[in-house]
Amino acid sequence: MSSASPTSAAPPASAVSSWNVRRLPGARGRVVLVTGGNAGIGYFVAEQLSATGATVVLGSRDPARAELAMASIRARVPGSRVRAVRMDLADLSSLPAAVEALARVLVIERLDAVVHNAGVARDEPTRAETGDGHELMFGTNHLGHFALTRWLMPLLSAAPAARVVTVGSFAAKSERLDLGDLQSRKDYRPGPAYGRSKLAQMYFGMELDRRLRTARSTVASVVVHPGGALDSLTPSRPPLHVRTTGAALRAAPAALLVQGKRAGAWSAVRAVLDPDVRGGQLWGPRVFGLRGEPRPERVWKHLADASVAARLWDASRDLTGIDPDPGAR
């Protein structure tokens, strides 16, 4: 699975320059699932996609927070089609039922896109595990989405040109995977463990596209990252997020280099909507990869290593007992 995707070329310059993050194309009739759509970047992805007329489903492990997020979106986007399904990526055994609820309870027959956004970021120095015994950040951020993709593939394949959009992190650029210690048992530090979990997600998104192309699937996989996205530069969405005047003033100098989470959502939103985006691409903010409107980036050198991606895929399959490879069925 080491061949490059035939669709990984950058879009024409005219397509890149013509995109307007504040004037998005209509998407009425499309259905998009956003994992972790009840908070942070995922919330703003959901809010922005809702404004296009798409049906947006928030995948959230906390139904109460999902209700608050839906109320916030409906208040800002009159007539929005936003719904929620309970989804806990740290509990792999629960995911088939979550997808069943998506299909049968919400009566969704196809999925035009999934935004793999949900994630856990821990500051605590002690290592924690999911109920399945996986390191919490690696198990949730990577293995949860790896397994979820397997159960979503029939719904994605039912759409004419579906997309799997994986939200990585700029922090992953400076990290490297230790394939002999994916669970951080020998070397656990919360910051690097988070960065490696996001890097694993990004490797998965790249490898998934290679396998989709081999299987001649109509589904494409795109990897994005939000750059530097700070709460202190993020507009308020009470009660989900409240930015005080003091916090906004203190953060003002940082806006020269980074941005808030509303802008951090732009790359994922474009990856869902723009017909010129291609599978196997990496998209991020225009200015040093940290802020600004989205653009295609050269795939980071370590992320382009297909042999590491394939080995990670095999390890993830062994850890979960699940294989999302479209050619494996």
Buried (B, 14 or more C-beta within 10 A) or exposed (E): BEEBBEBBEBBEEEBBEEBEBEEBEEBEEBBBBBBBBBBBBBBBBBBBBBBBBBBBBBBBBBEEBBBBBBEBBBEEBEEBBBBBBBBBBBBBEBBBBBBEBBBEEBEBEBBBBBBBBBBBBBEEEEBBEBEBEBBBBBBBBBBBBBBBBBBBBEBBBBBEEBBBBBBBBBBBBEBEBEEEEBBBEEEBEBEBBBBBBBBBBBBBBBBBBBBBBBBEBEBBBBBBBBBBBBEBBBEEBEEBBEBEEEBBEEBEEBBEEBBBBBBBBBBBBBBBBBEBBBBBBBBBBBBEBBBBBBBBBEBBEBBBBBEBBBBBBEBBBEBBEBBBBBEEE
